[in-house]
Amino acid sequence: MSENNKLVTGIFILAAGIVILLGKWGVFSFLGFTLWPLIILVPGILLHLLYFARRGSAVLLVPGGILTVYGILFFILNFSGGNTVAYVWPLFILGIAVGLFEYDLLSSPRPAGVFLIAVILTAITVVIYGITLLSLSVIYLLALVLIIGGIWLIAGRGRSRRGW
């Protein structure tokens, strides 16, 4: 065996041993668990790059925007422990709106009706997101209203009033 072959074989064996050791220590499962949203984010960014490099049409921006927003959302969910899905799920609708906004803004000629659909999806996202956030604290608001109403009725017991 020549010296050059021994060097290449030694490097290969060393690398294989390091990969096996890191695998046993759980490094790859950690990386796979935390970095899997790159599988969604990278194609979204690549679709944008294809458009801006003039290698594709503006239609690529629709899936590019959707995949980019979804990839970012999955990263947020990964690093927040997944419990925030109850708060951010309406933003998945916004991903579609972002893709349509990009398509409408950067395509020539501008497609008819795409901007309206994007605005409607954004409005739906805002309404659902507001309802989601309110539903988390609406029980506290209801309790506060009942307490204030009870105090108001107790405090005004002896007074004569018109109405109720």
N, C-alpha and C positions, 0 to 999 in steps of 0.2 A: 504494500500500500504506500502510495507516495505521501509526502509531507502535506501537500495541499489537500488530498483526500482525507487524511487524518484530522486536519483542522476542521474541515466542513463536517465530518462525521462527529467529531467531538462537540462542536457547537450545536449540532442537531440533537445529540443525546443530552447535553446540558439543558437546552431549551425544553425538551420533552420532560425532563425531570422537574424543572421549575414549574411548568404548566401543571403537571400532576400534583405537585406539592401545593400550589396555590388553589387548585381545585379541591383538594382535601380540606384545606383551611376555609373554604366557603367564599373565596374572593369572587369567583365567577358567578355564583348564585346571587351574591350581593349586587354585583354590577348588572346582572340580568334583571334583578328585581327593580333596581333604581333607574336604569337607563333604557328600559324597554320602550318608553314613549318616543325614543329616537327613531324607532321603526316607522312611526307615523309622522314625526316632525321633519325628518330629513327628506322624504319624498315631497312634502309640501314646499319646503325651501327650494328643492331642485326644480319643481314645476315653475316657481317664480323666476328662478335663474334662467330656465329655458325661454321664458317669455322675454325677460329683459335682455337676453343675449340675441334676441330676434331669431330664435330657432323654432318658435312655436307661436300659435295664435293666442289671442286674449282669452279664449275659452279655457286655456290651461289654468287661468287664475281662479276659476271657480273651485275645482278640487284642491288647488294649491292653498287657497285661503282657508278652506274647510279643514284640510289636514294640518295646517300650521296652527290654527286655533285649537283644534282637538289635541295636538301634541303638547301644546303649552298647558292646556287644562289637565291632561293626564300627568304632566310633571308636577303641577300644583297638587293634584290628588295624591300622587306618590309621596311627596315630601311632607304632606300634612297628615298622613296616616289614613287617608281614605274617608275619614269621618266628615270631611267638608263637602262630600257629594250632595248632601242634603241642601247645601247652600248654593252650589255652583252648577247644578244640573241645568238650569235654564240657559246657561251660556253655551250649551251645545247647539241650541237653536241659533244663537248669534253667530256661530261658526259658518252656517249656511249663508246668513246675511252678509258676513264679511266677504266671502267668496263672490257673492253677487255684486256687492258694492265695488269690489276691485274690477270685476268684469265690466260693469257699467262705466266706471271711471276711465279705464284704460283702453277700451275697445273703440275702434273707429270703423264705421259709424256706430253711434251709440244704439244698442238694442232697445227696442220698444218694450216697455213694461217691466224690465228687469229692476230698475231703480224702485218702482212702486212695490214690487214683491220684496225687495230688500228692506224697504222702510216698514212694510207690514210685519215682516219677521222680526225686525228690531223692536217694534212696538209690542209685539207679542212677548218677546223676551223680557222687556222692561216690566210689563204688567205681571207676568208670571213670577219674575224675580221679586217684584214688590210684594206680591201675595205670599211668596215663600218666606220672605223676611218678616212680613207682618204675622204670619201664622206662627212663627216661632215665639213672638212676644205678645200675641193677641190675648192670651190667657191672663197675662199680667195687666194689660190694659182693661180687660173686662173686670178683673178683681179691683182695680183702682176706681173704675166707674161705679161699681157696686158699693165700695167703701164710702166714696164721696156722696153718693145718693143716700146711703143709710145715715150718714152724719147730717146731711141736709134735712132729712125727714125728722130725725131725732131732735135737732136743734130748733126746728120750726114747729114743734108740736103744739104749743099753747097759743100761738098767734092765730088771729082770724085773718083769713085770706080769701080773696075771690079766686076762682079757678079750682085747682085741685087742692 
